[in-house]
Amino acid sequence: FVVDVSGSMSPANRLPLVKATLERLVARLEPTDRVALVAFSNDARLVWPLTPVGTRHDVIGAIRGLVHGGSTNFEGGVALGYE
């Protein structure tokens, strides 16, 4: 997952909605499915490495830990997500 966490995502209908949606999605994945989480604002960062969803509680914890702030470095987020 590549998630924009820039300041523009602060309204309740943005980052909180994205986080709730990702949590629901992770809950529906099979234990053998794998996910990674990249967040971007000023910089892109790997929040959760590519891991089987068998550790879904940890993945959901990483999603819940996302906070908004900064500007939007979309290019950096997409590049790291592809990486």
Phi, psi and omega per residue, in radians:
F1 nan 2.415 3.061
V2 -2.069 2.069 -2.985
V3 -2.139 2.257 3.030
D4 -1.347 2.072 3.086
V5 -2.050 0.434 -3.140
S6 -1.209 2.973 -3.115
G7 -0.981 -0.522 3.140
S8 -1.187 -0.177 -3.139
M9 -1.613 0.148 -3.064
S10 -1.256 -0.531 -3.142
P11 -1.031 2.666 -3.087
A12 -1.026 -0.429 -3.127
N13 -1.604 0.279 3.127
R14 -2.113 -1.732 -3.054
L15 -1.021 -0.758 3.098
P16 -1.036 -0.645 3.104
L17 -1.206 -0.715 3.093
V18 -1.075 -0.782 -3.135
K19 -1.081 -0.780 3.128
A20 -1.094 -0.702 3.131
T21 -1.155 -0.765 3.119
L22 -1.111 -0.675 3.101
E23 -1.069 -0.768 3.115
R24 -1.102 -0.718 -3.140
L25 -1.119 -0.814 -3.140
V26 -1.063 -0.671 3.138
A27 -1.100 -0.447 -3.106
R28 -1.621 -0.175 -3.114
L29 -1.316 2.727 3.089
E30 -1.357 2.645 -3.135
P31 -1.003 -0.438 -3.136
T32 -1.529 -0.186 3.055
D33 -1.164 2.655 -3.116
R34 -2.116 2.470 3.103
V35 -2.363 2.694 2.971
A36 -2.319 2.767 -3.127
L37 -2.299 2.113 3.074
V38 -2.035 2.328 3.066
A39 -2.054 2.516 3.094
F40 -2.415 2.456 2.952
S41 -2.502 -1.920 3.055
N42 -1.053 -0.738 3.128
D43 -2.219 2.813 3.029
A44 -1.690 2.485 3.121
R45 -2.504 2.559 3.068
L46 -1.443 1.976 -3.119
V47 -1.536 -0.660 -3.127
W48 -2.482 2.153 -3.122
P49 -1.253 2.821 3.133
L50 -1.010 2.004 -2.988
T51 -2.504 2.536 3.025
P52 -1.055 2.532 -3.083
V53 -1.251 -0.044 3.053
G54 -0.930 -0.395 3.096
T55 -1.725 0.698 -2.988
R56 -0.990 -0.590 3.139
H57 -1.122 -0.650 3.097
D58 -1.213 -0.693 3.109
V59 -1.098 -0.792 3.125
I60 -1.096 -0.657 3.073
G61 -1.069 -0.691 3.098
A62 -1.147 -0.681 3.102
I63 -1.114 -0.808 -3.126
R64 -1.109 -0.438 -3.134
G65 -1.396 -0.086 3.137
L66 -1.184 2.333 3.096
V67 -2.255 2.627 -3.090
H68 -1.564 2.765 3.071
G69 2.663 2.647 3.082
G70 1.573 -3.002 -3.135
S71 -1.646 -3.045 -3.038
T72 -1.912 1.901 3.070
N73 -1.827 1.228 -3.079
F74 -1.019 -0.767 -3.116
E75 -1.029 -0.772 3.129
G76 -1.112 -0.688 3.124
G77 -1.140 -0.790 3.138
V78 -1.168 -0.728 3.139
A79 -1.067 -0.803 3.134
L80 -1.177 -0.639 3.100
G81 -1.065 -0.743 3.092
Y82 -1.159 -0.606 -3.126
E83 -1.134 nan nan
